[in-house]
Amino acid sequence: MSAKYALPSKLRASVAAGVYGMKPTSGACPGYLQANVVIMPSSYAQDFEEFCKRNYRACPLLYKSTPGQLHAGPLAQDSDIRQNIPAYEVFRNGKHEGRVGNIKDIFTQDMVTFYVGCSFSFEQALTRAGVPVRNIEQGCNVSMYRTSRDCDQVGPFKGKMVVSMRPVKKDHISTAVSATAPYVLAHGVPFHTVDHRLLLPKTTRLETPDYGDAVDVRGDEVPCFWCCGVTCLEAVKSANLPIVITHSPGCMFVTDVKEEDLFSISDSPILMGATQRAMQHINSIEYAIKEDPGGRNVNALTLPNQLWSACHALHSATHIAITTGFPCLVTRSIPTESDGPLGALSLARTLVLLGKQVTLVVDPANMAVMTAALQRARELVPALADKCSLVEFNADNADASDSSSDDQTTRARAVSEQLLSRGVDAVVAVERAGVASSGHYHTMRAAVMDQHVQPIDHLFTLAQERGVATIGVGDGGNELGMGKVLDLVKEHVPRGEEIACVVGCDYLISAGVSNWGADGLAAGAVALATSNPTEAEPLLPDVSFEKQVLQACFAAGCRDGVKPEADMSVDGMAFDAEHVAKIDELRAILLAQN
């Protein structure tokens, strides 16, 4: 077990004096940010900085030094990178030369030091949330594994992404996600919680990690994987540089930055490159989608860091299920309103263009509209034909494990199980009807619409049980996912006590119009994928695409939920006016040259 130090400066002094020893720093200085370190000749620094930007989930860049700079700038002014890490690894021409306790005789004035975020920074938060950290309990290094996922190559830097693993009880996964979500500079939410066989090479065994030490995974636990800065070590080894120095895995540089300082992300002086721009963009997007034209007290239902965390979850996912459909026009043969399907298709378009697989999930009452909308969307974006499918959720016709059961809950869970078995690793609800405490589904006016609604809520709850990320998008409090702010809905929304959805989610996007929330998610996902406006432009929500998809929705019988008599409108507002303006606003945030 590592000794604990109240101040990082004391820890670094102990390391420099040789007292601490060449051992891991997990748990050594609770409450302070720790960093991976890579040191290389300055001629390679530009490419490596770009590598970190392209692969920021695994390599969140905190600070880049000037050539020959010994201290860590705003991370730790009184530090000396030559002797403040318990153990260093030295490589020459891609070959491991040795493990040393200091690099005073190796460091030169031409060398640039990169400080990259580390998951040790959030271990204290996990402990506070009641999630035990096994490597700290066992007094050993964290388990780290080389995945089968390739990093984006930049210059000579390439390789497989590395992840760290911490066992988490199945019913604590959502707690672990929430606890680590704010730590975006320390890898944030888990990268994978579903099945390690989908992430790691087939020959990998949990008992034999590629780096660090094996830890016990108990019967009621699942292995949760976070992106890991040792990805940097893999990248520099493959580059065959004349010389490169890294921290020894688990032996980190401990900074003077307190963990609470990570929450003031937008003005943090330690942010670099893509991480800073992405956060600024997502902050602006979040502000834009909260505009409240319907006066529904959306701002009162908004929680901090939700859009940022949700976008991270989508960025990490490979197969996203999107459910939508709010049949509030209860007396019509086609009860589907125009808020929801359009946003779902816009988000699906962006995710597919980002290389994701998407499954759209709707109940029978909304199938006609979604079938027409998807058909038109595929004509406009051919990639949707292969990467985006539409599935009807119908618990009335489901085969449960107990096929004789008349219990709709059992049948609904069976349908949900079938959907998740497709490899879905994130579920999004866009303006999707959510069940109230009474067991009914209500419109904003408290009309019951049970006859048109299937219990897709169970897809959300089962996903949460399995550690699959869930994201809710809503604008009124009665949508799936709004149970996350149940008390706020009851307090601030008219008829909230009666209509409020009781099913929560991991990340909640409260927007003035749910379609705007979905477009905000799409724009945020693009912000995380690229900082290049030229690359971003074709991926962002698109006015022409949305207009033509909305035309297909209306042709199939969809109508405005606020003004059913209006044509081509959403929530009482004409598409060509307010909605086009909002799409243009979101696009401008990312396309501005600055």
Summary of the structure (lengths in Angstrom):
residues: 594
radius of gyration: 24.9
end to end distance: 47.3
largest distance: 80.7
contacts: 2238
relative contact order: 0.12
helix: 39%
strand: 20%
